[in-house]
């Protein structure tokens, strides 16, 4: 999959995109990630990319000309690219959105800054806008890193275990169940016996029960859309009764 990231601060991506799973996926040719410095597309001697907003107000706005020039240059090489803008005004970027975007061949991510971008960038170029949640960052770079990482997990071959993306939190509509590894006991805390039993059906049942319990405790809103069996709904009723 091909990513092009338009940013004023490409050095911020050193580390998040050059280490661990993302680095290995890039080395294997599964991901092609390119960074584009927006100042390179400014035409004045000072490489200005922002200006005061018409109508007054605090802050600065990213100018349309450098963004347009950069987007058009990238699109010339990535004609199929879907163009994404990171902004608090966008729709929520969640697991479903990551799965959706993983189906694209090419993605361009514009990292918003300051008070935002000139509205004409949206009108002329942007296909979709995403927010990582009800929080405002100093810029869209951190959001872009998170999006690339989340999307990459759904690209075949990126994760070491093909089933990891399906069993992680949100993969099945619930938060993930607890995990344990060696040693079997640590400072008086023992691994639940069912996980040592070798009974795979009981292990799966325990994990599902724990996932429902954790989701109720932390993100009960997710349960409204979770696909639960009759038995699992009885578990949920038990957990709700205990929490009152």
VEXDRENDO-289376 format. One line per 10 residues: number of its first residue (from 1); their letters; for each residue x, y, z of C-alpha. Coordinates in nm, 3 decimals, padded with zeros to 5 digits. Layout:
# VEXDRENDO-289376
NUM = a = X/Y/Z; ...
This chain:
# VEXDRENDO-289376
1 = xxxxxxxxxx = 00.000/00.000/00.000; 00.121/00.349/-00.081; 00.105/00.640/00.165; 00.200/01.000/00.088; 00.207/01.233/00.389; 00.200/01.609/00.338; 00.353/01.787/00.635; 00.550/02.085/00.757; 00.748/01.863/00.994; 00.865/01.544/00.820
11 = xxxxxxxxxx = 01.133/01.482/01.084; 00.856/01.404/01.334; 00.796/01.077/01.150; 01.144/00.942/01.219; 01.095/00.660/01.466; 00.722/00.589/01.439; 00.753/00.496/01.072; 01.111/00.367/01.072; 01.100/00.113/01.355; 00.929/-00.213/01.452
21 = xxxxxxxxxx = 00.642/-00.357/01.246; 00.607/-00.059/01.011; 00.979/-00.071/00.929; 00.967/-00.445/00.857; 00.660/-00.402/00.637; 00.835/-00.126/00.444; 01.148/-00.337/00.401; 00.932/-00.621/00.263; 00.768/-00.386/00.013; 00.424/-00.414/00.174
31 = xxxxxxxxxx = 00.419/-00.042/00.251; 00.556/00.252/00.055; 00.555/00.565/00.273; 00.669/00.899/00.134; 00.694/01.231/00.318; 00.647/01.564/00.141; 00.767/01.894/00.289; 00.497/02.150/00.215; 00.743/02.440/00.232; 00.908/02.303/-00.082
41 = xxxxxxxxxx = 00.593/02.405/-00.270; 00.580/02.764/-00.149; 00.691/03.011/-00.417; 00.805/03.311/-00.212; 01.164/03.352/-00.091; 01.069/03.287/00.273; 00.872/02.967/00.195; 00.561/03.097/00.372; 00.282/02.840/00.401; 00.037/03.023/00.631
51 = xxxxxxxxxx = -00.136/03.357/00.657; -00.384/03.546/00.874; -00.750/03.452/00.826; -00.982/03.675/00.629; -01.237/03.829/00.863; -00.992/03.843/01.153; -00.948/03.613/01.447; -00.671/03.431/01.630; -00.414/03.204/01.472; -00.303/03.139/01.118
61 = xxxxxxxxxx = -00.445/02.938/00.829; -00.252/02.710/00.592; -00.244/02.871/00.247; -00.413/02.707/-00.048; -00.134/02.754/-00.306; 00.143/02.538/-00.151; -00.107/02.267/-00.058; -00.257/02.264/-00.406; 00.085/02.245/-00.572; 00.195/01.959/-00.346
71 = xxxxxxxxxx = -00.129/01.764/-00.388; -00.119/01.797/-00.766; 00.244/01.686/-00.778; 00.166/01.378/-00.568; -00.149/01.297/-00.766; 00.053/01.300/-01.087; 00.242/00.999/-00.949; -00.046/00.852/-00.749; -00.352/00.897/-00.973; -00.571/00.658/-00.770
81 = xxxxxxxxxx = -00.494/00.821/-00.435; -00.774/00.897/-00.191; -00.696/01.228/-00.020; -00.746/01.250/00.355; -00.729/01.556/00.578; -00.662/01.522/00.951; -00.887/01.768/01.137; -01.102/01.786/01.452; -01.391/01.855/01.211; -01.361/01.512/01.053
91 = xxxxxxxxxx = -01.550/01.191/01.118; -01.413/00.966/01.387; -01.119/00.751/01.282; -01.185/00.411/01.438; -01.120/00.044/01.369; -01.391/00.035/01.101; -01.238/00.336/00.926; -00.893/00.173/00.937; -01.035/-00.141/00.773; -01.209/00.071/00.511
101 = xxxxxxxxxx = -00.898/00.268/00.421; -00.685/-00.048/00.410; -00.883/-00.139/00.100; -00.733/00.156/-00.090; -00.421/00.123/-00.305; -00.299/00.478/-00.244; -00.366/00.727/00.034; -00.258/01.090/00.067; -00.276/01.227/00.422; -00.264/01.603/00.470
111 = xxxxxxxxxx = -00.144/01.701/00.816; -00.346/02.001/00.928; -00.176/02.276/01.132; -00.253/02.605/01.302; -00.624/02.698/01.277; -00.664/02.462/00.983; -00.638/02.475/00.606; -00.794/02.717/00.360; -01.144/02.583/00.293; -01.074/02.573/-00.080
121 = xxxxxxxxxx = -00.832/02.284/-00.021; -01.128/02.084/00.107; -01.351/02.188/-00.179; -01.100/02.116/-00.455; -00.904/01.814/-00.335; -01.011/01.640/-00.014; -01.207/01.315/-00.038; -01.250/01.256/00.335; -01.170/01.413/00.671; -01.084/01.225/00.989
131 = xxxxxxxxxx = -01.046/01.308/01.356; -00.878/01.077/01.607; -01.121/01.184/01.879; -01.258/01.472/02.080; -00.921/01.633/02.135; -00.721/01.904/01.956; -00.352/01.840/01.882; -00.085/02.095/01.791; -00.086/01.943/01.444; -00.202/01.652/01.234
141 = xxxxxxxxxx = 00.130/01.470/01.228; 00.057/01.256/01.534; -00.287/01.173/01.395; -00.132/01.074/01.061; 00.118/00.843/01.234; -00.165/00.675/01.423; -00.370/00.635/01.107; -00.084/00.478/00.910; -00.011/00.237/01.193; -00.377/00.135/01.235
151 = xxxxxxxxxx = -00.439/00.096/00.861; -00.118/-00.102/00.809; -00.235/-00.371/01.051; -00.502/-00.474/00.800; -00.260/-00.508/00.509; -00.195/-00.881/00.450; 00.151/-00.981/00.567; 00.218/-00.678/00.788; 00.140/-00.853/01.118; 00.331/-01.166/01.214
161 = xxxxxxxxxx = 00.009/-01.348/01.303; -00.269/-01.320/01.041; -00.541/-01.343/01.307; -00.406/-01.069/01.534; -00.607/-00.788/01.375; -00.930/-00.984/01.422; -00.881/-01.070/01.790; -00.747/-00.733/01.907; -00.974/-00.479/02.072; -01.256/-00.359/01.841
171 = xxxxxxxxxx = -01.182/-00.639/01.593; -01.501/-00.819/01.698; -01.686/-00.521/01.842; -01.551/-00.571/02.196; -01.245/-00.475/02.393; -00.981/-00.745/02.414; -00.966/-01.011/02.685; -00.672/-01.024/02.936; -00.344/-01.188/02.833; -00.093/-01.384/03.040
181 = xxxxxxxxxx = 00.243/-01.549/02.977; 00.520/-01.712/03.184; 00.568/-01.734/03.477; 00.245/-01.900/03.591; 00.265/-01.712/03.922; 00.417/-01.375/04.005; 00.409/-01.205/04.347; 00.112/-01.410/04.455; -00.086/-01.351/04.137; -00.154/-01.671/03.941
191 = xxxxxxxxxx = -00.258/-01.716/03.581; -00.625/-01.824/03.563; -00.639/-02.203/03.567; -00.853/-02.230/03.255; -00.566/-02.091/03.047; -00.344/-02.377/03.166; -00.607/-02.646/03.113; -00.545/-02.718/02.747; -00.921/-02.710/02.688; -00.942/-02.478/02.388
201 = xxxxxxxxxx = -01.321/-02.451/02.394; -01.318/-02.341/02.760; -01.032/-02.100/02.693; -01.230/-01.939/02.410; -01.540/-01.918/02.632; -01.342/-01.760/02.919; -01.184/-01.506/02.684; -01.518/-01.408/02.536; -01.671/-01.369/02.882; -01.380/-01.152/02.998
211 = xxxxxxxxxx = -01.399/-00.939/02.683; -01.767/-00.867/02.748; -01.698/-00.789/03.114; -01.415/-00.548/03.030; -01.616/-00.377/02.760; -01.902/-00.319/03.004; -01.662/-00.167/03.257; -01.477/00.065/03.019; -01.673/00.111/02.695; -02.036/00.009/02.751
221 = xxxxxxxxxx = -02.134/00.203/02.438; -01.970/-00.066/02.225; -02.210/-00.329/02.355; -02.503/-00.166/02.177; -02.373/-00.296/01.845; -02.197/-00.613/01.963; -02.319/-00.942/01.818; -02.391/-01.146/02.132; -02.540/-01.492/02.173; -02.821/-01.562/02.421
231 = xxxxxxxxxx = -02.569/-01.703/02.666; -02.349/-01.396/02.631; -02.645/-01.170/02.697; -02.704/-01.364/03.019; -02.341/-01.302/03.115; -02.390/-00.934/03.042; -02.699/-00.922/03.263; -02.498/-01.084/03.545; -02.216/-00.832/03.509; -02.463/-00.541/03.506
241 = xxxx = -02.635/-00.672/03.819; -02.301/-00.700/04.000; -02.203/-00.346/03.903; -02.512/-00.182/04.049
